[in-house]
């Protein structure tokens, strides 16, 4: 299976980085957050595994955390959009 992978530096959240891998069909294979609310982010990571990038972005895009203009789920969407345009690795 061919995959694509990025490490995305977040902005405006407690997590500081998101590591994401998807296959050539844009199916999310794994997600790891660095920092943030560990239990919640582990849960999000498990829920999005096996999902299509576009489906996850449609559900999580624009979610806010308190008075912040973004959230970890919203930042995951930014990472996934960037990942979609990343070349596939062999």
C-alpha positions, 0 to 999 in steps of 0.5 A, spaced: 500 500 500 502 506 498 501 512 503 502 519 504 504 522 511 505 529 514 507 532 520 503 539 521 504 544 526 498 547 529 496 554 531 491 556 536 491 550 540 494 546 546 496 541 541 502 543 538 503 538 532 499 533 528 502 527 525 497 524 519 498 518 514 493 516 509 493 511 503 493 513 496 485 513 496 485 518 502 483 513 507 486 515 514 491 510 517 493 513 523 493 520 527 497 522 533 497 529 536 503 532 540 500 535 546 493 537 548 488 533 552 490 526 551 484 522 552 480 526 547 485 526 542 486 519 542 479 518 541 479 523 535 484 519 532 481 512 533 474 515 530 477 518 524 482 512 523 479 508 516 475 514 514 475 518 508 479 525 508 473 529 505 468 525 510 472 527 516 473 534 514 466 535 512 464 533 520 470 537 524 471 543 520 470 549 523 469 546 530 471 551 536 474 550 543 471 555 547 473 562 545 478 560 541 477 561 533 479 553 532 480 547 536 484 540 535 479 537 530 479 544 526 486 543 526 486 536 524 482 538 518 487 543 516 492 538 516 488 533 512 487 538 507 494 539 506 495 531 506 490 531 501 495 535 496 501 531 499 505 526 494 504 519 495 510 515 498 513 508 495 
